[in-house]
Amino acid sequence: MESKTQLKVDNVTLSFGGVNALMGVGFQVMEGEIFSIIGPNGAGKTSMLNCISGRYSPQKGSITFEGTELAGRAPAIRAKLGIARSFQNIALFKGMSVLDNLLIGRHTKIKNNWLLGGFYFGPCQKEEIEHRKYVEDIIDFLEIEHIRKRIVGTLAYGLQKRVELARALALGPKLLLLDEPMAGMNLEETEDMVRFILDINQERGITIVLVEHDMGVVMDISDHIVVLDFGQRIGFGTPEEVQKNPDVVRAYLGDENSLFLGR
């Protein structure tokens, strides 16, 4: 079955004062694929994720998700549409348990208001039980049963990154934005995270947009890649096509013996 466009970024321009973070960037993400955004430091990768998630509002261009224009829509509305994200710097409630952090991720799905929620019976009780079942499934899926009641701030860095991934999944997204999910991890933790990302994509059918500096990982798991440099798009295509793009090669170390050739 032919894939359809899920996310379309068209001519997006983002400026902060006199600094251009993004200049006329455009690309399309197909439903069900793993799509990576790469580029040197300061290329505009996280700025692009922030435009998609609603943290930033570009001055020009448009971003559509499943045919819906996202301009003017708050991050919470985008989350309800099916867009979830993780952050480069861990953004969890570190004084709360893993389970409670994941339950917070269900906030867009809550139908009863806070007043009714104060009475734990009837529809409110049924709804909370459903949310807890959903969260427990994610806990099993990401293999974090042993830390489900632990306070997040007491966990090792790699486990906190996995919990943040779990919380993003708790929103029940159609599109998952991951900002450097492997940053700061050792080899074993990186391999685990790659496995979970592939499982999320293949078993749950969730589209992934990934920002990552590990080129070995990017080239191994991506269907398509867009390359940014100084806020401009300099390349797009499959991993094989991107590796052969002379503009991309020049942006990375400046020669053919670039980090594309292996981990």
N, C-alpha and C positions, 0 to 999 in steps of 0.2 A: 504494500500500500504506500502511495506517495506521501511523503511528509509535507506538512504545511507550516507556514511561517507563524511562529508563536510571538516572537518579539522583533520589532522593527525599530531601529534607531536611524534617523534620517537627518543629516546635516546639523548635528548637535554642536552648538558653540557655547562654551562656558568661560566666563572671565571673572577675575577677582581684581577690581581696580584696573591697573594696566597690564596685569598678567593674564595671558590666555592659557587656561588649563586644557581646553578642548577647542579645536578649530575645525568645524564642518565635518565631524566624524559620523560615519554611517556604516551600518552592517545589519544583517538579518540572522536571527537564531531560529533554527527549525525545531519543531516540537519533538521532544524525545532525545535530543542530541546532547553531547558534552561539548561546550563551546568555550574556548579559552581566550582571554585578553592578556597579551604579554607586551613587554617593552621595558626599556631601561628605567632606572629610578627617575621619578618625576615625569614620566611619559603621559600620565593622565588616567591610569588604569582604575585606581580607586575613585577618582572623580567621576568616571563613567558609571561605576556601580552606584555611587551616590545619586547620580541623576536618574538612574533607573528606579532606585528604591524610594526616591522622593526627598532625600536629605538635602540635595541641591536642586535648584531650578535653573535650567539653562536659559540663556538670553535668546537663543535662536534654535530652530529645529524642532523636531517632534519625536516622541517615543510612544509607540503603540504596543499594547499587549493584548493579544487575541482580538485585534480589531478595535480595542478601546484606547482612545487617546489618554495618556497619563498626565498631560500638562494640567496643572492646577489641582491635582488630586493629592491629598495628604498621604504621608507614609502609611497611616492606619488603613486608609481606603485601598491602597495598593496591596497591603497585606490581605485584606478581605477578597481582593480579586484573585489572589493566589501567588503573590510574590513574597518570598521570604529570603533572609540573608544572614550570613555570619559576618563578623568584623575582624579586621586585621589585628586589632588589640581587643583581647577578650572583654566582652561586655555582659557579664553575668551578674546576678545578685549574689555576691560572694558570702554574705552572711546567712543565706538560705540553703536548704538542702537541694540536692540534685532533683529530687521528685518535684519539689515546689517550683524550681526554676522551669521545669518542663510544663507544669500545669499553667504557669503564667503564659507560656507559649500558646495556650488554647484560648486566649482572651478574645480573639476575633470570632470565635465560634459560640461564645456564651449568648444564650437567648434570653434568659431571665435576668432582671435587673438586680442591683445590689440589695434593694430592700427585700425582695422575695428571697434572695439568696441567704438572707439572715435566718430564714426559717427552713431548716433542713428536712423537708418532707415533700411528698408529691412530685411535681414536675422538676423542682430544683434538685431533689435527691437523685432522681433518675438521670438528669443531665450531668451531674457531677460524676456519677458512676460511669457514664459513657465516656467522659473526658479522661477519667482515670484509666479505663481500659485502653484507650487510644495511646496514652502516655506509656503505659506498661508495655505495650507492643513495641514502641520505639526503644524503650530500655532494653528489651530482649534483643531487638534487631541490631543495636549498636554495642551489645555485650557489656553493659554497664550495671548489671544487676547487683554486683558486689558493692557498688558505691551509691546505690539509689537513695539511701538515707543519710549519706555523708554531707557535711557542710562544704559547699563548693570551694570556699577559700582555703580549705585544708588539703585540697587535691593537688597532685602533681600537674605541671603545666600541660602535658600531653593529654591527660584525662579531662582537664578543663576545656581544651579545644574540642574534645569529643562531646562533652556536655553541651557546648554551644551549638555544635552541629545538631544534636538531638533537639534542642529547643527550637531551632529553625524548622526542623521536621515536624514539630508539634503543631505548627500552624497549618499543616496539611497543604503544603504549597504545590503548585503546578510548575513553578519556576523557582529554582534555588540559586541565589547569588552567593558565591563563596570567595571571600577576600583573603588570600594567602592562608588556606587552612593547614598547610604543612609547615609554616614558618616556625623556626625554632625547635623543630622536632628532630629526634635522632632517627636513625635508619629504620628501626623496628616500628616506631610510632608512625613514621611516614608511610611505610608499607601498609600498616593497618588502616590509616586514613584513606589511602588510595583504594583499598579493597572496599571500604564502606561507601565511598563516592561511586564506585562502579556498581555496587549493589543497589544503591539508591536510584541510580539511573536505570539499570536494567530490570530490577525486580519490582520497583515501585513506579517506573515510567515517568520519573520527574526529570524535567529538563534542567541541565546544570550550566551556569555561566561561571567560569572559574578564572580568578586572577591568581597567578602563581609564578614564582621565580625559579622553581626547579624545572628546568627545561627537559630533563629526562622524563619526568612525570607528564608534563604537558604534551610532549610528542608521543608518548605511549598511549594516552587515554583520550585525546581530543579527536572529535570528528572534524571540526573546523577551528581556525585560529584567526584572530585579528591582531595585528601588530601596531602599536602606537609608539610614537617618538615625538617628544616636545609637543604633545597635544594633537598631533596629526596622525591620520592613518597612513602607514607606509607599506602595509602588506595584508593580504587576506587569502585564505585557502585552506586546503588540507595540510596536515603536518609536513608531508613530502613537498608540497608546493611552497610552503613558507620557508623551509630549509634551503630551497634553491633560489629564493628571491634575493638579488644582490643588495637591494636597499636594506633588507632585514639583516643580512650578514654584516653589512657595514655598521649597522647600529649596535651589533653585539661584537665587541672586541676587534672589529675591523678587518677580519681575514677569514679564510675558509676553515681554519682550525677553531671554529667557534664552539661554544658550549652546546650547540645543537647536536653535536656528533656523539654525545654520550653523557652519562651521569658522572 
